[in-house]
Amino acid sequence: MKVPMEPFIIFAGLLFSVLATVILSYISIATMVGPWIAPTIVLISHILLAWMRNGKQKTAALVSIQGIGAGGGIIATGVGFAFPMLYFLDPATFQAMMAKPWHFCLFTSALSIIAGGIGLLIGNYLTKNLVDEQELPFPVSNLTVQIATSNSSSTQSKSLIGGILSTGGICALRDGFGTFAGVIKKTYYLAPSLIGNTAALSVWPTLWAIGFSVGLPITIPLVIGMIAKYTVVWPLAQHALYLPFSLFKPLEPDTFAIAFCSGLVACELILQAPGLLKKLWKSKSGAKQSFALYAKLQALPNKATTAMRSWSRITIGVTSALALACMTFLHLYNFSLMAQALLIAFSGMATYSICTIGGKIGMIPFGRFSTFIVVPLLLLFSLSPLQATIVCVFFNIAAAAASDLLFDIKSADLVGISRKKMYRYQWLGLIGSALSIGIVLWLLFTNLELGSEALFAQRSKAKALLLQSLHMDASIVLLGIGFGWILKRFKVNSTMVFGGLLMPNGITIGLLLGSLGTLLTKNKERWAPLCAGTLAAESLWVMATILLNK
């Protein structure tokens, strides 16, 4: 029996949009990374479409399904990187939102639709410049199409399934299921009678998979941070007890570490400022080019001009609706008109820069650019913690939606799917993600403790510390800035060192163990599907455990 392809593509895409939202919401908050989920969706879709013969139709179906589904993952990553910031800035407001689940879900859905819709408009607007004129490579698009057309896709799919099954087995043995209580612990402490909880081994497959994926260049700075916790931070916190002078009164190491790490984050901001400002200035030039392009299109012959004007009416209608919804939403949360205008302007320029970077190297640096948006607005308008959080989440969602659209437009071009169809698919994926992300986050936040080993939220904590540094002991913050400058001189990633300083040691050691696995293989990419299966399986296991315990 022949399966109607378009309904099947839409159904499968929406299903993956929800699953990607679940997976990346958990991973981005728990482990500070947000891997691309499009290749994983393609590999699973290969299994779902096993009844189809390999060819153009199957390839187009695979790319279409991930075009709908993958957007949910990148939007969830953007929200997961930013929203927990509210918990660290204003716990009372955060808990008040969690106490009203329907209000929270409506809040996240509205913000996702508005910011994501604006992002899709920006991405669609930039397609001509970044895809056609600059011809950026968009490496993730090429990887996605390569997997969709690969003859070895069945082998990769089996590896993915192996990762899912093995991780499920480990989680079952660790957490138990039904009446089975589990036989292994999540964390083992090494020599606790001698060194306390300093050395810990976490039975957490996600950490091993991420450590293997990012490799030693990322995990070594984390280890440096873990060591600096005991050799730099703790001695400085207590220096007044054993030195003849004091810069400040003795503090508890954890209290001192918060202010010290805020200086470390501030140093990263200061050192990155020139380059990021230059990129933002270039984004202004890109916008000018886009306006010039639009003017040229309006001058086309009558037939083309009529078609263009028809398309413009639709675009203008959608843009007007989004603009009205955006103004209404921001007004409800007490943003002034000037703050709203600057938020949109800054977000547009930064999104252009992020899309350019993503198109070149395949990475989306949310945190750096969101900092350069929220800090000026905070200083100009004295934003509340909730408003500052909305700014960061708004920008992350817009940048995520725009970037994912451009990647999928490139994928569509490579396999012969029309750009208009892919644009519609992106809207479907955005709606699926927007309707589910509030539920997913509420379940995570009300069942796992934010800031704990289970849900550490490193990126949100770093952003919160940066904003709080304006009100902390200046001498401690300056010490952190000085330490960050020394790390930069030795070309050590201070952001990762920050993670090692504040994260529980079990997380750092787990990531290190995973990265050491790269020394055992010459072909790291061979194990990528296994790692993807691991990440998906444990995320879904956590959510299933939460739902079954309700």
C-alpha positions in Angstrom: 0.0 0.0 0.0 1.4 3.4 -1.0 1.8 5.8 1.9 0.7 9.5 1.2 4.0 11.2 1.5 3.1 14.8 2.4 0.9 13.9 5.4 3.5 11.4 6.6 6.3 14.0 6.3 4.3 16.5 8.3 3.3 14.0 10.9 6.8 12.7 11.3 8.3 16.2 11.2 6.0 17.4 14.0 6.7 14.3 16.1 10.5 14.9 15.7 10.0 18.6 16.5 8.5 17.7 19.9 11.1 15.0 20.5 13.9 17.3 19.6 12.5 19.9 22.0 12.6 17.3 24.8 16.1 16.1 24.0 17.8 19.5 23.5 15.9 21.2 26.4 17.4 18.7 28.8 20.9 18.5 27.2 21.4 22.3 26.9 20.5 22.9 30.5 22.2 19.8 32.0 25.4 19.8 30.1 26.0 23.3 28.6 26.1 22.1 25.0 23.5 22.1 22.2 24.5 19.6 19.5 22.8 19.7 16.0 20.0 17.2 16.0 19.3 17.2 12.2 21.7 14.3 11.4 20.1 12.2 14.2 16.6 12.9 12.8 17.8 11.8 9.3 19.3 8.6 10.7 16.1 7.7 12.5 14.0 8.7 9.5 16.0 6.2 7.4 14.6 3.5 9.6 11.0 4.8 9.3 11.4 5.0 5.5 13.1 1.6 5.2 10.2 0.5 2.9 11.2 3.1 0.3 13.9 2.5 -2.3 16.9 4.8 -2.2 16.5 7.7 -4.6 15.6 11.3 -5.0 12.1 10.9 -3.5 13.5 9.3 -0.3 16.2 11.8 0.0 13.8 14.7 -0.3 11.5 13.1 2.3 14.4 12.7 4.7 15.5 16.3 4.3 11.9 17.5 4.6 11.2 15.6 7.8 14.4 17.0 9.5 13.4 20.5 8.1 10.3 20.4 10.3 11.8 18.6 13.2 15.3 20.0 13.7 14.0 23.6 14.3 12.5 22.4 17.6 16.0 21.3 18.8 17.8 24.5 18.0 15.0 26.6 19.5 15.0 24.5 22.7 18.8 25.0 22.9 18.4 28.7 22.7 15.8 28.7 25.4 17.7 26.2 27.5 20.8 28.4 27.4 19.0 31.5 28.6 15.8 31.0 30.5 17.2 29.4 33.7 19.1 32.7 34.2 15.9 33.9 35.9 16.3 31.3 38.6 19.8 32.6 39.5 18.8 36.3 39.2 15.4 36.2 40.9 14.4 32.9 42.5 11.1 34.3 43.8 9.8 35.3 40.4 11.0 32.0 38.9 9.1 30.0 41.5 6.0 32.1 41.0 6.0 31.3 37.3 6.5 27.6 38.1 3.5 27.7 40.5 1.3 28.7 37.5 2.0 26.0 34.8 -0.6 27.2 32.3 0.6 30.8 32.5 4.2 29.6 32.1 3.3 27.5 29.1 1.4 30.3 27.5 4.3 32.7 28.2 6.9 30.3 26.5 4.6 29.5 23.6 3.9 33.2 22.8 7.5 34.2 23.2 8.6 31.3 20.9 6.1 32.0 18.2 6.8 35.8 18.2 10.6 35.6 18.4 10.8 32.5 16.2 8.5 34.1 13.6 10.6 37.2 13.5 13.7 35.0 13.1 12.1 33.2 10.2 11.4 36.5 8.5 14.9 37.6 9.1 16.3 34.3 7.8 14.1 34.4 4.7 15.2 38.0 4.1 18.9 37.0 4.4 18.7 34.0 2.0 19.6 36.0 -1.1 22.6 37.6 0.6 24.1 34.6 2.5 23.1 31.6 0.4 23.0 33.0 -3.1 25.5 35.9 -3.2 28.1 34.9 -0.5 27.5 31.2 -1.2 28.5 30.2 2.4 29.2 26.5 2.8 26.7 25.8 5.6 28.6 22.6 6.7 25.7 21.1 8.7 23.5 21.2 5.6 26.1 19.3 3.6 26.5 16.8 6.5 22.7 16.3 6.6 22.4 15.8 2.9 25.4 13.5 2.9 23.8 11.3 5.6 20.5 11.3 3.7 22.1 10.1 0.5 24.8 7.9 2.0 25.0 4.2 1.1 26.2 3.5 4.7 23.2 5.1 6.3 21.9 1.7 7.4 25.1 1.0 9.3 24.9 4.4 10.9 21.3 3.9 11.8 22.3 0.6 13.5 25.0 2.4 15.4 22.4 5.0 16.5 20.1 2.2 17.7 23.0 0.6 19.5 23.6 3.9 21.4 19.9 4.1 22.3 19.6 0.5 23.5 22.9 0.5 25.5 22.1 3.8 27.1 18.6 2.6 28.0 20.2 -0.5 29.6 22.6 1.6 31.7 19.8 4.0 32.8 17.6 1.1 33.8 20.4 -0.5 35.8 21.1 2.8 37.4 17.6 4.2 38.1 15.5 1.1 38.0 12.1 0.7 36.5 8.8 -0.6 37.8 9.5 -2.7 40.9 13.2 -3.1 40.0 15.2 -0.6 42.1 18.4 -0.5 40.1 21.8 -2.0 41.0 24.3 0.8 40.4 24.7 4.3 41.8 24.7 7.5 39.7 27.8 8.8 41.4 30.7 7.0 43.0 33.1 8.9 45.3 36.7 7.9 45.1 38.4 7.8 48.6 35.8 9.9 50.4 37.4 9.3 53.8 40.6 11.0 52.5 39.5 13.7 50.1 35.8 13.9 50.7 33.7 14.5 47.6 36.5 15.9 45.5 36.9 12.9 43.2 33.6 11.6 41.8 32.7 9.2 39.0 29.2 9.8 37.5 27.4 7.0 35.7 25.9 9.4 33.3 26.2 8.2 29.6 25.3 11.7 28.3 28.5 13.1 29.8 30.6 10.4 28.2 29.0 11.0 24.8 29.4 14.8 25.0 33.0 14.4 26.2 33.8 12.2 23.3 32.1 14.5 20.8 33.8 17.7 22.0 37.2 16.1 22.6 40.2 17.1 24.8 40.5 20.7 23.6 37.2 21.4 25.5 37.6 19.1 28.5 41.1 20.1 29.4 40.1 23.7 30.3 37.3 22.2 32.5 40.0 20.2 34.3 42.1 23.3 34.7 39.1 25.0 36.3 38.5 22.1 38.6 42.2 22.2 39.7 42.0 26.0 40.1 39.1 25.6 42.4 41.5 24.2 45.0 44.7 25.9 44.1 43.5 29.4 43.3 39.9 30.1 44.4 40.0 28.5 47.9 43.4 30.0 48.9 42.3 33.5 47.8 39.0 33.2 49.6 40.9 32.5 52.9 44.0 34.6 52.3 43.4 36.9 55.2 43.8 34.0 57.6 47.4 33.4 56.8 48.8 36.5 55.1 49.8 39.8 56.9 47.4 41.8 54.8 43.9 41.3 53.4 42.1 42.5 50.3 38.7 41.5 51.8 37.5 39.6 54.8 37.7 35.8 54.7 34.8 34.3 52.7 33.4 30.9 52.3 34.9 29.4 49.1 31.6 29.0 47.4 30.6 32.6 48.1 34.0 33.9 46.9 33.8 31.7 43.8 30.6 33.3 42.6 32.1 36.8 42.6 35.5 35.6 41.2 33.8 33.7 38.3 31.7 36.8 37.5 35.0 38.6 36.9 36.1 35.7 34.7 33.0 36.0 32.6 33.4 39.8 32.5 37.0 39.3 31.2 35.7 37.2 28.4 33.2 39.9 27.5 35.9 42.6 27.6 38.3 40.6 25.4 35.7 39.7 22.9 34.1 43.1 22.6 36.2 44.5 19.7 35.7 41.5 17.5 32.0 41.2 18.2 31.4 45.0 17.7 33.2 44.7 14.3 30.8 41.8 13.4 27.8 43.8 14.4 29.0 46.7 12.3 29.3 44.3 9.3 25.8 43.2 10.0 24.7 46.8 9.4 26.4 46.7 6.0 24.6 43.4 5.3 21.3 45.0 6.1 22.0 47.9 3.7 22.8 45.3 1.0 19.5 43.6 1.6 17.6 46.8 1.3 19.4 47.6 -1.9 18.5 44.1 -3.2 14.8 44.6 -2.3 14.8 47.9 -4.3 16.3 46.1 -7.3 13.6 43.5 -7.1 10.9 46.1 -7.0 12.2 47.5 -10.3 11.8 44.2 -12.2 9.5 44.0 -15.3 5.8 44.1 -14.8 5.1 40.3 -14.5 7.9 39.7 -12.1 7.0 42.9 -10.2 3.4 41.7 -9.9 4.5 38.4 -8.4 6.9 40.2 -6.1 4.2 42.5 -4.9 1.9 39.6 -4.2 4.6 37.9 -2.2 5.3 41.2 -0.4 1.6 41.5 0.6 1.8 38.1 2.3 5.1 39.0 3.9 3.9 42.4 5.0 0.8 40.9 6.5 2.8 38.3 8.5 5.3 40.9 9.5 2.6 43.3 10.7 0.9 40.6 12.7 4.2 39.6 14.4 5.1 43.3 15.0 1.7 43.9 16.7 2.0 40.7 18.8 5.6 41.5 19.7 4.7 45.0 20.9 1.8 43.7 22.9 3.8 41.0 24.5 6.7 43.3 25.5 4.3 45.9 26.7 2.7 43.4 29.0 6.1 42.9 30.6 6.7 46.7 30.9 9.2 47.3 28.1 9.2 50.9 27.0 8.8 51.6 23.3 12.5 52.6 23.0 13.6 49.4 24.7 11.4 47.4 22.3 12.8 49.2 19.3 16.4 48.7 20.5 15.8 45.0 21.2 14.5 44.4 17.7 17.3 46.4 16.1 20.1 44.8 18.1 18.5 41.3 17.6 18.4 41.9 13.8 22.0 42.9 13.5 23.3 40.2 15.8 21.2 37.6 14.0 22.8 38.5 10.7 26.2 38.1 12.3 25.3 34.7 13.9 23.9 33.4 10.6 27.1 34.4 8.8 29.2 32.6 11.4 26.9 29.6 11.3 27.0 29.5 7.6 30.8 29.5 7.6 31.7 27.1 10.5 28.4 25.5 11.5 28.3 26.9 15.1 25.8 29.3 16.6 27.4 31.4 19.4 24.2 32.5 21.2 25.8 33.6 24.5 28.3 36.1 23.2 25.8 38.1 21.2 23.0 37.9 23.7 25.4 39.5 26.2 26.0 42.4 23.9 22.3 42.9 23.6 21.2 42.5 27.3 24.0 44.6 28.9 23.3 47.9 27.0 19.6 47.5 27.5 20.2 46.7 31.2 22.3 49.8 31.7 20.0 52.1 29.7 16.6 50.9 31.0 17.3 49.2 34.4 15.7 46.0 33.3 14.2 43.7 35.9 15.6 40.1 36.1 12.5 38.9 34.2 13.0 41.5 31.5 16.7 40.7 31.1 15.7 37.0 30.8 13.1 37.8 28.2 15.7 39.8 26.2 18.2 36.9 26.1 15.5 34.3 25.3 13.9 36.5 22.6 17.2 36.9 20.8 18.3 33.3 21.2 15.0 32.1 19.6 15.1 34.6 16.8 18.7 33.7 16.0 18.0 30.0 16.2 15.0 30.2 13.9 16.9 32.3 11.3 20.0 30.1 11.4 18.0 26.9 11.1 16.0 28.2 8.2 19.2 29.2 6.3 20.7 25.7 6.9 17.5 24.0 5.7 17.2 26.3 2.6 20.8 25.2 1.7 19.8 21.5 2.2 16.6 22.1 0.1 18.7 23.5 -2.7 21.0 20.5 -2.6 18.2 18.0 -3.0 15.8 19.9 -5.2 13.1 20.9 -2.7 11.5 24.3 -3.3 12.5 27.1 -0.9 8.8 28.1 -0.3 8.0 24.5 0.8 11.0 24.4 3.2 9.9 27.8 4.6 6.4 26.4 5.3 8.0 23.4 6.9 10.0 25.7 9.2 6.8 27.3 10.4 5.3 23.9 11.2 8.4 23.0 13.2 8.3 26.3 15.0 4.6 25.7 16.0 5.4 22.2 17.2 8.2 23.4 19.3 6.4 26.4 20.7 3.4 24.3 21.9 5.6 21.8 23.6 8.6 23.7 25.1 6.7 25.2 28.0 5.4 21.8 29.1 8.9 20.2 28.8 10.6 23.0 30.7 8.0 23.0 33.5 8.4 19.3 34.0 12.2 19.6 34.1 12.2 22.6 36.4 9.7 21.2 38.9 11.3 17.7 39.1 15.0 18.4 38.9 16.8 21.0 40.9 18.3 23.9 38.9 21.9 24.5 39.7 22.4 21.0 41.0 24.5 18.3 39.3 21.3 17.0 37.6 20.4 20.3 35.9 23.4 22.6 36.4 22.5 25.3 33.8 26.1 26.5 33.4 25.4 28.9 30.6 22.6 30.6 32.4 24.6 30.8 35.6 27.5 32.5 33.7 25.1 35.1 32.3 23.5 35.7 35.6 26.9 36.1 37.3 27.9 38.6 34.6 24.9 40.8 35.3 25.3 40.4 39.1 29.0 41.4 38.9 27.8 45.1 38.6 26.8 44.8 42.3 29.6 42.6 43.7 32.8 43.3 45.6 35.0 45.1 43.0 38.3 43.7 44.3 37.1 40.1 43.9 35.7 40.8 40.4 39.0 42.3 39.4 40.8 39.2 40.6 38.6 37.2 38.4 39.3 39.5 35.5 43.0 39.2 36.1 42.8 35.4 36.2 40.8 35.5 32.9 43.5 37.6 31.3 46.2 35.2 32.4 44.2 32.3 30.9 43.8 34.2 27.7 47.6 34.8 27.5 48.1 31.0 27.7 45.3 30.5 25.1 43.0 28.7 27.5 39.3 29.0 27.1 38.2 30.9 30.1 34.5 30.0 29.6 35.3 26.4 30.0 37.5 27.1 33.0 34.6 28.9 34.5 32.6 25.6 34.1 35.2 23.6 35.8 35.4 26.1 38.7 31.6 25.9 39.5 30.4 22.6 38.1 30.4 19.5 40.4 33.5 17.5 39.9 31.6 14.5 38.8 30.4 16.3 35.7 34.0 17.5 34.8 35.4 14.0 35.4 32.7 12.4 33.3 33.3 14.7 30.4 37.1 14.1 30.7 36.6 10.3 30.6 34.5 10.6 27.5 37.1 12.8 25.7 39.8 10.3 26.6 37.9 7.9 24.5 39.0 9.8 21.4 42.5 8.6 22.0 41.4 5.0 21.4 40.1 5.5 17.8 41.5 7.0 14.6 38.0 7.6 13.1 36.1 9.7 15.6 33.2 10.3 13.1 32.5 6.6 13.0 31.1 6.8 16.6 29.1 9.9 16.1 25.7 8.0 15.6 26.4 6.0 18.8 26.9 9.3 20.7 23.8 10.8 19.1 21.8 7.7 20.2 23.1 8.1 23.7 22.1 11.8 24.0 18.6 11.1 22.7 18.1 8.0 24.9 19.0 9.5 28.2 17.1 12.7 27.6 14.0 10.7 26.7 14.6 8.4 29.7 14.7 11.4 32.1 11.4 12.8 30.7 9.8 9.4 30.7 10.8 8.9 34.4 9.4 12.3 35.3 6.1 11.5 33.6 5.7 8.0 35.1 6.3 9.4 38.5 3.6 12.0 38.2 
